[in-house]
Structure formats: C-alpha cells, structure tokens
Amino acid sequence: MAPRANWKGFLRLSLVTCPVALYPATSDTEKVSFNQINRKTGHRIKYAKVDADTGEEVAAEDIMKGYKVDTDTYIEVSKDELDDIALESTHTIEIDEFVPKADIDNRYLIRPYYLVPDGKVGHDAFAVIRETIRSMNKVAIGRVVLTNREHIIALEPLDKGLMGTLLRYPYEVRGEKEYFEDIQDVKITKDMLDLAKHIVEQKSGSFEPDAFEDHYESALIDLINKKRAGVTPSAKTAPKSSGNVINLMDALKRSLATERQAAPAPKAASSSKATGKKPRKAVAGQREMLLPISGKRTAKEEPKVQAPKKAEKPARPSVRSKKAG
C-alpha cells in the first residue's frame, strides 16, 4: 500500500492547473531501530515536556513557540500568527522558471518526492505540464510549503510522474573556501596519475544500487538474532595497522597489483538488464530476523531461522522477554 501523502494541493503552470499529491520517495522504516529501556526494569523510557525552571510537566495546550533574543527572553509567536503569514504556495506549487539540470549544485539538494495527480481529474493537465518539462530537457523550479515552511522544489519527469527534489536556500549552504584554503598545491607527476587511472579502471562499473549492501544493518540483524537465540556474541578483533606509507608511488603500484588480483573474471552478461533477472535485494537478511522488527510480517512470511524453545527465556539478564514499547 502506498504511504500517506505528505502534501496535497495544486500544480500550476501559468493558467494550467491540476490537483496533485506529494509522496516521499525514500524511507527509513526498513532499517533496524531501537527503543530506550530502563536497564533495571526493562520498561520503555518516555519523555515528558517540563518547565525548565519549575520541573513541572506542561500540557500541550499551554505550549507555544518562542524566539530566543536573550538569556531567558523570548518573543512569543502563536499558531494563529504563523497561519496569518502563510503564503499562497501552502496549497499550490507554482512553477516560476525552468533551468538546466546541470545548473543545480548538488549541495542544494535535500530529499526527493514523487508528485502524482490527485484523484481521477486533472490527468490531462498533469500530462501537459510533465511533457512540457520533458520536451525542454529542463527542470521546473517552484515553491511548496511543508511543515509550515516554504521550500524550493525542482520538478523533473520520471516515467509517468514527476520527481520533486527539495532545494536548500543559499543561506543554508556553507562556502567551501574556508575549508579548502589550507589544502596545499602539489604537483602530480604523469606516472602517478597514470597509475591512479589504472586503479580507477579496475574498479569501474555501472551504477547498480540494488547491489549495494548495508553492512552495518546486516551486522545489527546478526547481533539481534544471536542474542535472541541465547548466543553470546564474540568480541570483534581490531584490524592490524598496515603502518604509514612513505612512498606514494610504491603505494599506487601495490594498490594496482591488489586490484588486478581481486578483479573478478569477466562475465558474458554483467548487468541485471542483460540477464533479465532481478538483482537480489541487499537487505534480504532482515526477512530472516527472529524478531519481526518491521511489525508487518504476515502468516506467510515466517522467519527462515527458528529460535530454539529453550531460548524463549533469555539466557542473559541484558535481554528481556518483556516487550519494550
């Protein structure tokens, strides 16, 4: 089932308007997450909003926003006052201009969204706007209000819909000069550059995100499985230091030799498109979790690894059978 829309309103290009919905294009819900619990009781920790001076808990209706101007001095701003300054873009994404995609500095990119027609009407207008952007080979720049703040959004065609990427304002992007000014100007010899290029060639390939693996996520899953089964995880040995490299040319030569040895044998069809097979998902290990982390497992999705009956009660006091949260 598709996630709930983050925003609903209208997309407008001059006099052409259509109802649209904005959905998040990324998600962190599949990642392993933890709750904080009391070590002594196993109960989940919760946070209360309290007065910083009196220590008393404050009811939600008594909480308002304040802008700090000095120590213990705030300018109070009510919700009604914030609503009064809301712009028209609260309900409309107005396309202001079209720019080449190459003109957008990557530092200004925040996060992607999917923009689709909302309901059964407006598909024609949506298609006109989408194909206009596609035919010009440019990116449409507009404004949208999310979480009470106005954002710049860059729209570009993606299959049958539009992908909208939120952009930062200039004041949110730090200049690079103060960070780069102490980098020394060094002369690179042609031999060094040639060796480095050979290393790059050995590591070159096509961008296939399905082949990426979140190693830390896999380690978390393995750790939780072991503790659930009553197995004490073994301490990881620290990797041995290879020492400081003095000769850069020697390091490049050894790196190239290592990459050549590690290079896999050429395949007849290296990409998933050539084989016609779907690449394996990198975080497939989560389906084998003994604990249903996502909370969405159905009866048909039983874990592949079953915990032994004797492990129903944890062997170690740090693991509690009482559900935390």
Solvent accessible surface area in square Angstrom, and as a share of the most:
residue,aa,sasa,rsa
1,M,242,1.08
2,A,75,0.58
3,P,77,0.49
4,R,217,0.79
5,A,19,0.15
6,N,81,0.41
7,W,21,0.07
8,K,113,0.48
9,G,11,0.11
10,F,94,0.39
11,L,0,0.00
12,R,65,0.24
13,L,36,0.18
14,S,81,0.52
15,L,170,0.85
16,V,55,0.32
17,T,58,0.34
18,C,1,0.01
19,P,29,0.18
20,V,0,0.00
21,A,1,0.01
22,L,0,0.00
23,Y,50,0.19
24,P,43,0.27
25,A,26,0.20
26,T,87,0.51
27,S,80,0.51
28,D,105,0.54
29,T,96,0.56
30,E,104,0.47
31,K,97,0.41
32,V,15,0.09
33,S,88,0.57
34,F,134,0.56
35,N,70,0.36
36,Q,114,0.51
37,I,71,0.36
38,N,53,0.27
39,R,206,0.75
40,K,177,0.75
41,T,60,0.35
42,G,1,0.01
43,H,92,0.41
44,R,131,0.48
45,I,71,0.36
46,K,178,0.76
47,Y,173,0.66
48,A,54,0.42
49,K,142,0.60
50,V,80,0.46
51,D,56,0.29
52,A,107,0.83
53,D,138,0.71
54,T,89,0.52
55,G,49,0.47
56,E,119,0.53
57,E,128,0.57
58,V,46,0.26
59,A,48,0.37
60,A,85,0.66
61,E,146,0.66
62,D,101,0.52
63,I,75,0.38
64,M,98,0.44
65,K,127,0.54
66,G,45,0.43
67,Y,149,0.57
68,K,119,0.50
69,V,76,0.44
70,D,89,0.46
71,T,103,0.60
72,D,122,0.63
73,T,65,0.38
74,Y,117,0.45
75,I,97,0.49
76,E,117,0.53
77,V,42,0.24
78,S,37,0.24
79,K,149,0.63
80,D,102,0.53
81,E,91,0.41
82,L,55,0.27
83,D,74,0.38
84,D,120,0.62
85,I,125,0.64
86,A,59,0.46
87,L,95,0.47
88,E,122,0.55
89,S,4,0.03
90,T,36,0.21
91,H,119,0.53
92,T,14,0.08
93,I,0,0.00
94,E,40,0.18
95,I,12,0.06
96,D,78,0.40
97,E,92,0.41
98,F,52,0.22
99,V,31,0.18
100,P,58,0.37
101,K,118,0.50
102,A,101,0.79
103,D,102,0.53
104,I,33,0.17
105,D,52,0.27
106,N,120,0.61
107,R,111,0.41
108,Y,60,0.23
109,L,70,0.35
110,I,53,0.27
111,R,111,0.40
112,P,40,0.25
113,Y,9,0.03
114,Y,93,0.35
115,L,0,0.00
116,V,52,0.30
117,P,27,0.17
118,D,44,0.23
119,G,51,0.49
120,K,195,0.83
121,V,107,0.61
122,G,23,0.22
123,H,95,0.42
124,D,120,0.62
125,A,20,0.16
126,F,3,0.01
127,A,31,0.24
128,V,83,0.47
129,I,0,0.00
130,R,40,0.15
131,E,70,0.31
132,T,46,0.27
133,I,0,0.00
134,R,104,0.38
135,S,93,0.60
136,M,87,0.39
137,N,134,0.69
138,K,72,0.30
139,V,3,0.02
140,A,0,0.00
141,I,20,0.10
142,G,0,0.00
143,R,73,0.27
144,V,0,0.00
145,V,20,0.11
146,L,17,0.08
147,T,123,0.72
148,N,123,0.63
149,R,153,0.56
150,E,45,0.20
151,H,37,0.16
152,I,38,0.19
153,I,0,0.00
154,A,5,0.04
155,L,0,0.00
156,E,31,0.14
157,P,29,0.18
158,L,85,0.42
159,D,114,0.59
160,K,158,0.67
161,G,15,0.15
162,L,2,0.01
163,M,48,0.21
164,G,0,0.00
165,T,15,0.09
166,L,1,0.00
167,L,15,0.07
168,R,86,0.31
169,Y,56,0.21
170,P,96,0.60
171,Y,164,0.62
172,E,85,0.38
173,V,29,0.17
174,R,182,0.66
175,G,46,0.44
176,E,66,0.30
177,K,162,0.68
178,E,119,0.54
179,Y,116,0.44
180,F,118,0.49
181,E,128,0.57
182,D,126,0.65
183,I,117,0.59
184,Q,147,0.65
185,D,150,0.78
186,V,104,0.60
187,K,188,0.80
188,I,93,0.47
189,T,66,0.38
190,K,152,0.64
191,D,90,0.47
192,M,43,0.19
193,L,87,0.43
194,D,45,0.23
195,L,29,0.14
196,A,34,0.27
197,K,110,0.46
198,H,76,0.34
199,I,24,0.12
200,V,95,0.55
201,E,114,0.51
202,Q,71,0.31
203,K,135,0.57
204,S,77,0.50
205,G,75,0.72
206,S,84,0.54
207,F,161,0.67
208,E,57,0.26
209,P,72,0.45
210,D,73,0.38
211,A,74,0.58
212,F,116,0.48
213,E,77,0.35
214,D,50,0.26
215,H,131,0.59
216,Y,155,0.59
217,E,8,0.04
218,S,39,0.25
219,A,57,0.44
220,L,18,0.09
221,I,9,0.05
222,D,69,0.36
223,L,70,0.35
224,I,24,0.12
225,N,30,0.16
226,K,73,0.31
227,K,56,0.24
228,R,73,0.27
229,A,27,0.21
230,G,30,0.29
231,V,75,0.43
232,T,84,0.49
233,P,44,0.27
234,S,100,0.64
235,A,97,0.76
236,K,192,0.81
237,T,118,0.69
238,A,89,0.69
239,P,123,0.77
240,K,197,0.84
241,S,106,0.69
242,S,118,0.76
243,G,44,0.42
244,N,143,0.74
245,V,84,0.48
246,I,160,0.81
247,N,84,0.43
248,L,100,0.50
249,M,45,0.20
250,D,60,0.31
251,A,22,0.17
252,L,29,0.14
253,K,114,0.48
254,R,136,0.50
255,S,46,0.30
256,L,12,0.06
257,A,49,0.38
258,T,82,0.47
259,E,37,0.17
260,R,136,0.50
261,Q,159,0.71
262,A,74,0.58
263,A,44,0.34
264,P,115,0.72
265,A,82,0.63
266,P,134,0.84
267,K,151,0.64
268,A,120,0.93
269,A,36,0.28
270,S,95,0.62
271,S,35,0.23
272,S,36,0.23
273,K,188,0.80
274,A,66,0.51
275,T,68,0.40
276,G,69,0.66
277,K,153,0.65
278,K,193,0.82
279,P,52,0.33
280,R,165,0.60
281,K,141,0.60
282,A,21,0.17
283,V,58,0.33
284,A,36,0.28
285,G,34,0.33
286,Q,19,0.09
287,R,141,0.52
288,E,60,0.27
289,M,1,0.00
290,L,23,0.11
291,L,66,0.33
292,P,73,0.46
293,I,50,0.26
294,S,49,0.32
295,G,63,0.61
296,K,148,0.63
297,R,70,0.26
298,T,80,0.46
299,A,88,0.68
300,K,194,0.82
301,E,68,0.31
302,E,113,0.51
303,P,23,0.15
304,K,153,0.65
305,V,78,0.45
306,Q,123,0.55
307,A,28,0.22
308,P,56,0.35
309,K,183,0.78
310,K,178,0.76
311,A,10,0.07
312,E,96,0.43
313,K,163,0.69
314,P,40,0.25
315,A,84,0.65
316,R,99,0.36
317,P,122,0.77
318,S,70,0.45
319,V,35,0.20
320,R,89,0.33
321,S,80,0.52
322,K,117,0.49
323,K,174,0.74
324,A,33,0.26
325,G,64,0.62
